[in-house]
């Protein structure tokens, strides 16, 4: 499983590299965010292959963040951007990206890798509540 994970990391990393090089400097910021999330997923795959399995298997927040990094982050944002370009929509893309990135940031708070884990429970709850309120506002506004 470790060798397979490393091969998947190399494959995804090469795909991200080729997509970035082929798109060049003409790529808008929305596609760069998608490529950045794919690169982050590749890095997480590498860490899951190298680190002991009891580190990431026992941490539910880390597994949830890893899953959302690919599916909600890269896949959904890439699909939404492609549809937005295809149908030449005029609005909604920026707020959608902000709301998805805010969800990913709030999920990152649940991981043991987050520096905010040193905060007390009340401070963490306030930060999570504020991020959810901002997310709700953005969804209602779009």
C-alpha positions in Angstrom: 0.0 0.0 0.0 2.9 2.4 0.7 4.4 1.8 -2.7 1.0 2.3 -4.4 0.5 5.5 -2.5 3.9 6.8 -3.5 3.2 5.9 -7.2 -0.2 7.7 -6.9 1.6 10.7 -5.5 4.2 10.8 -8.3 1.4 10.4 -10.9 -0.8 13.2 -9.5 2.3 15.4 -9.0 3.3 15.0 -12.6 -0.2 15.7 -13.8 -0.3 18.9 -11.8 3.1 19.9 -13.1 2.1 19.3 -16.8 -1.2 21.1 -16.4 0.6 24.1 -14.8 3.3 24.2 -17.5 0.9 23.8 -20.4 -1.4 26.5 -19.1 1.5 28.9 -18.6 1.0 32.4 -17.3 -2.4 32.8 -18.9 -4.1 30.7 -16.3 -6.5 32.7 -14.2 -6.5 32.5 -10.4 -9.4 30.2 -10.2 -7.6 27.4 -12.1 -4.5 28.0 -10.0 -6.5 27.4 -6.9 -7.6 24.0 -8.3 -4.1 23.1 -9.2 -2.9 24.1 -5.7 -5.5 21.9 -4.1 -4.5 19.0 -6.3 -0.9 19.6 -5.2 -1.9 19.7 -1.6 -3.8 16.4 -2.1 -0.6 14.9 -3.6 1.4 16.0 -0.7 -1.1 14.5 1.7 -1.0 11.3 -0.2 2.8 11.2 0.1 2.6 11.9 3.9 0.0 9.1 4.2 2.4 6.7 2.4 5.4 7.6 4.5 4.1 8.2 8.0 3.1 5.3 10.2 -0.5 4.3 9.6 -1.6 4.7 13.2 -0.9 8.5 12.9 -3.4 9.3 10.2 -5.9 6.3 10.6 -6.6 7.2 14.2 -7.3 10.9 13.5 -10.8 11.4 12.1 -10.3 15.1 11.5 -7.3 14.4 9.3 -9.1 11.8 7.2 -12.1 14.1 6.8 -9.9 17.0 5.7 -8.0 14.7 3.2 -11.3 13.5 1.6 -12.7 17.0 1.3 -9.4 18.4 -0.1 -9.9 16.3 -3.2 -13.6 16.0 -3.6 -14.9 19.3 -2.4 -11.8 21.2 -3.1 -10.2 20.3 -6.4 -13.0 18.3 -8.0 -15.9 20.5 -7.2 -14.1 23.8 -7.8 -12.7 22.5 -11.1 -16.1 21.3 -12.3 -17.8 24.5 -11.3 -15.2 26.6 -13.1 -15.5 24.5 -16.2 -19.3 24.9 -16.2 -18.9 28.6 -15.5 -16.7 29.0 -18.6 -18.8 26.7 -20.8 -22.1 28.6 -20.1 -20.4 32.0 -19.8 -22.0 32.8 -16.5 -21.3 36.2 -15.1 -21.5 35.9 -11.4 -21.4 33.5 -8.5 -18.0 31.9 -9.1 -16.0 34.1 -6.6 -18.5 33.6 -3.7 -18.6 29.8 -4.4 -14.8 29.6 -4.3 -14.7 31.6 -1.1 -17.3 29.4 0.6 -15.6 26.2 -0.4 -12.2 27.5 0.8 -13.8 28.6 4.0 -15.3 25.1 4.5 -11.8 23.6 3.9 -10.3 26.1 6.3 -12.8 25.2 9.0 -12.1 21.5 8.4 -8.4 22.1 8.7 -9.2 23.4 12.3 -10.2 19.8 13.2 -6.8 18.3 12.2 -4.0 17.8 14.7 -1.7 19.7 12.3 -3.5 23.0 12.9 -1.7 25.5 15.0 -5.0 26.6 16.5 -5.3 23.3 18.3 -3.4 24.9 21.2 -6.3 27.2 21.8 -8.8 26.4 24.5 -12.1 24.8 23.6 -14.1 28.1 23.9 -11.8 30.0 21.5 -11.9 27.1 19.0 -15.7 27.1 19.2 -15.9 30.8 18.6 -13.6 30.6 15.5 -15.7 27.7 14.1 -18.9 29.5 14.8 -17.8 32.7 13.1 -16.6 30.8 10.1 -20.0 29.0 9.8 -21.8 32.3 10.1 -19.7 33.9 7.3 -20.2 30.8 5.2 -24.0 31.0 5.7 -24.0 34.7 4.8 -22.0 34.0 1.6 -24.4 31.2 0.5 -27.4 33.4 1.2 -25.9 36.3 -0.7 -25.2 34.2 -3.8 
